[in-house]
Amino acid sequence: MNIDKKTIVLYFFIPVYSFFSLKVAYSSVFIGDTEVYKAFFDNISFKSLSDYGLEIVVPVIMYFFRSMDFSFSFFLLSTLLYWVVILFFVKKFFNIYCYFLLSVFLCSPIFMENVVYLIRQYYSFLFLLAVFILPKYFVLRSVLIVFSVLAHVTSVLYLPFLSKAVLRFVLKTRFQVVIFFVIIIVFFCNIDIVRLIIEISSYIVDVANIDTLKAKMSFYHSEEYLTVGKVSTVMLSLVFINFMLSFFLLEFQPSRVIFLVFIQSSIVISLSENIVLANRLGFLGYYFSIPAFLFLLSKTRTLSNATFSKSGVIIVRKRKKSYD
């Protein structure tokens, strides 16, 4: 029986990932948001399903586990194990080396601790990721999109990138070039976009004289807000590499995923002065910066579409227009 190398990596990865998932899920200490989720899980009832407003998917899943008399740790274990399924479907997007490194990343504390800390966001992104990689059945994709939004409303930011028409429009108008130069200026001139937005918003609110909005804007001038950290230099450097690679690959093999990485990287860079805004609005660009880099690195093999003449001049073949 002929088994490809990626399948071997996958079979090796599953027990290793399961072991680390058990270790993280059944930890005796939960901190931060995980502790809050545990308290919610332990006291969940039908009436409390609306505690997170529109974002009812995770509360409903918790309610199901609780009604079946499962523990919070078992719920966390299940949440972690869902990501194993993703590896079955993404093999075609990565070369063997990047696929192996992706498996290592998923087994790392960086990934696993974030999954159990930002539960709603990771569920939302899991559904959204499935929209891109699963077979293109309209009903299935529609259900997954609804689940994604109902898991965490910030997923609405990704919805325009599900449309090939949006990507065609951007490439036709060369709007990605405008974004590219704006972000380059922001990055190298160290422009604080967040502060600029706050100042402009504060001015508009003052002119409008709306007390409710004034109260909200006062937070952004408080000491609590000013103590919020920046995106680290290492993370920002990796995001910038993804930004450059995705922009370059858009010229040769445009796809919705590459464009999404490009936009998400742009968001992280432009909001890098505020790590909370950067990783919430740029969730993919920040928390999945390593998988995004491995994906882009794998896609560079498609630059076999570019050949070299005897004189050493690059001759690029016509750009593919699948936009998948």
VOZASE-515945 format. One record per residue (C-alpha): x, y, z. Coordinates in steps of 0.1 Angstrom, whole numbers, plus 5000, padded with zeros to 4 digits. Layout:
REM residues N
XYZ ...
REM end
This chain:
REM residues 324
500050005000 501450334989 500950605016 502050955009 504351145033 501651395044 499451105055 502350965076 502751305092 499051315099 498950965115 501951055137 500351395146 496951265158 498151075189 500651355198 498051625194 495551415214 498051375243 498751745245 495051825242 494351605272 497051775292 495752125284 492052045288 492451865321 494752125337 493852185373 494252555369 492152785346 492953145342 491553455325 488753405301 488953025305 488053065341 485153285332 483953025306 484252755333 482052955357 479453005329 479552635320 479152525356 476052745361 474652725326 470852705321 468452755292 467853115303 471653195304 472053105267 471453465258 474153605281 476453645251 473753815231 473853715194 476853495199 474853185210 476752905193 479252835220 476652865249 474452615230 477352375226 478152425263 474552365273 474552035253 477751915270 476352015304 473051845298 474851525289 476651565323 480051615307 482751815325 484152145314 487451975308 485751735284 484252035266 487652185262 489151855250 486351835223 487052195213 490752115208 490151795189 487851955163 491052105149 492351755140 489751735114 491052045097 494351875090 492651615069 491351875045 494252125043 496951875031 496551994995 497352355004 500852275019 503952105008 505251825030 507752045050 505252315057 502552055065 504851905091 505652245106 501852325107 501352005127 504052115151 502452455155 499052295163 500752085191 502352395206 501252565238 500952885217 498052745198 496352525224 496352775252 494853035228 492052785218 490952735254 491353105262 489553265232 486952985228 484253185209 486753335185 488353005176 485052835171 484053115148 487253095128 486952715127 483552745110 484853005086 487952795077 485552515069 483752735044 487052775024 488252415025 485152195024 483252094992 481352394978 477852304986 475752614989 473552505018 476552365038 478552685033 475552905042 475052715075 478752735083 478753115077 475753165100 477452955127 480653155123 478753485128 476753345157 479953215174 481653565172 480253865154 483753985143 483553715117 481453955096 484754125087 485653815067 482453775048 483354005019 486353785012 484153485006 483053644973 485153604942 483553924929 485254124956 488653984947 488054044910 487054404916 490154464938 492554314912 490854494883 491054834900 494554754915 493254864949 495654624966 498554844953 496955144972 496654935003 500254814999 501755164998 499655295026 500755005049 504355045038 504155415049 502555325082 505055055089 508255245081 507155585094 505755425126 502455605123 500055535151 496755475132 494955385164 495655715180 494755905148 491455725146 490755805183 491556165179 489356205148 486556015165 486756225197 486656545176 483456425158 481856315191 482656655207 481156835177 478056615177 477856655215 476456315222 476856225259 476655845254 479455845228 481456085249 481355835278 482555555255 485355765240 486555875274 487855515279 490355565251 491855855270 491955675303 494955525321 493555175316 493655215279 497055375278 498555065295 497554845267 500654705250 501854705214 502354405191 505754265197 508554325173 508953955165 505253915157 505054235137 508054125117 506353795108 503153965099 505054205077 506653915059 503153765054 501954105041 504754115015 504453755004 500653775000 500954094980 503553934957 501453614953 498353804944 500153904912 500753544902 498053334917 495253544931 492953364956 490453464982 492653305010 495753494999 493853814997 492353755032 495853705046 496954025028 494054225044 494454065078 498154135079 497454495069 495054535098 497554395123 500254625110 498054935110 496754865145 500054745159 500155015186 497254845203 497654475207 494054415217 492554585187 495254425164 494654065175 490854105177 490254275143 493154105127 492553765143 493753555114 496753785107 497853765144 496953425159 497453235126 500453425114 502553115115 500152885095 499553185071 503353205066 503552825059 500652845035 502153135016 505552955016 503852645001 502152854974 505452994962 505952664944 503252794920 505853044908 506952754885 504552954863 507453184859 510253064837 513653214828 514953294794 518453214784 519453574791 518153534827 515053754821 511953634840 509053554818 505753524837 502953324823 499453454823 497953484857 495553214868 492053334874 490453064895 490253304926 489653004949 
REM end
